Amino acid sequence: MTDLTRKEVIMILATAENARLSGVDLAGLDLRGLNFAGADLIRANLAGADLTNAYLRGAKLDEANLEGSVLDFANLKEANLKGCKIAGAKLNGTILTDANLSGVDLDAAQKRGAKGLDR
């Protein structure tokens, strides 16, 4: 897994449409407000990362590790989260409309906080 800094992530996102960040280690990084629309984050490690207000519409997060991350008010509309690890993640105001949540185990607090879920 490749380790990247916030600055490196910002440079990648600024220069590449549908950025390819598959398998990268972004654990614990401050990624608030960044635009990951359509990004390939398959099997990326985002454990403990702060993704508050991040734009992840259509992002590919299959089998990514989001354990303990903060996704408050993030937009994950139409994102693919299939098999994603999400235990302990904060989802207050997170938009999950039309997201693929196959194999994702959201707890009661996460379901209450998220928007766009068919309850």
Secondary structure, 3 states (H helix, E strand, C coil): CCECCHHHHHHHHHHCCCCECCCCECCCCECCCCECCCCECCCCECCCCECCCCECCCCECCCCECCCCECCCCECCCCECCCCECCCCECCCCECCCCECCCCCCCHHHHHHCECCCC
